[in-house]
Amino acid sequence: MPRNNLKIGIVGAGSMGSAIASGLVAAGAWEASSILVAGHNGHGCKPLAELGIRTFDGAEQMLACGPDAAILAVKPQVLPAVMGECAGALAGKLVISIAAGVPIAAIEAALPGARVVRVMPNLCVQVLSGASAVAGGASATAADVELASEVFGALGRASVMREDQLEVEGAVVGTAPAYFSVFVDTLTRAAVKAGMPSAAARELLLATMRGCAEQLLDSGEHPRAYAEKVTSPGGTTACGLYELEPLLFEGSFAAVDAALARSAELAGSK
């Protein structure tokens, strides 16, 4: 049954803010009338209003309606200005930030009295298949963390962890949609070189990716054990993995290290 006893306010009607709002309605997790969204001068709000979501031209107007929790879904570079404008209205409230690279301590300092939970979602929340990491701040209660997990769990999967682990999750899971997409494109190019039509290769690879993910999620099977099911001794998959795996292993570790380094640089520049 959808939730209608708690109002969720979302500051920001961009791609992520809109995806969260519309996703909660599509998933049947919240009544549309219990979701409030503030866009800058109403930007991005029209499609949400058509779903029955309450929309506002600015954050202060939306917060005056008294949401039980406020999700800050704005870009990291915009966040300080938004917090400065709304600090008074957010005092004593549960504040959920999805801004990458902005630590909980910085948000707590800018919003005295707020109970802060930080969430790192990825782009797949747009299709209710997102992956989100959740960490509570010093004043956040267990109920606060549970509510944040419920919200983002409705958009896919959510896992509670320490804040330092959030940075790793962002460097791995947050970036993974780009990595997976590039991998599909690379395999498609290889298929074209070998003589397969590109459209057919891409469609079948994407269907395979979805099928693998669903089977692994449903079964809980280890990915290595799953791979062994299609790897016959001396077969084509075994020969392919022999060439691919060392490069994939080295590239994956290097990519995560590079993403973590860049995340630290961005955090230091704020």
Protein Blocks (a to p, Z undefined) as FASTA:
>chain_A
ZZfkbccddedjbfklmmmmmmmmmnomacfklpccddeehioklmmmmnopacdfbfkl
mmmnopabdcdfbdfklmmmmmmmmmmmmgoiacddfbehiafklmmmmmghiacddddd
dfklmnopaccdddddfklcfklmmmmmmmmmmnopaddddfklmmmmmmmmmmmmmmmm
mmmmmmmmmmmmnopafklmmmmmmmmmmmmmmmmmmnopafklmmmmmmcghiaklmmm
mmmmmmmmmmmmmmmmmmmmmmmmmmmmZZ
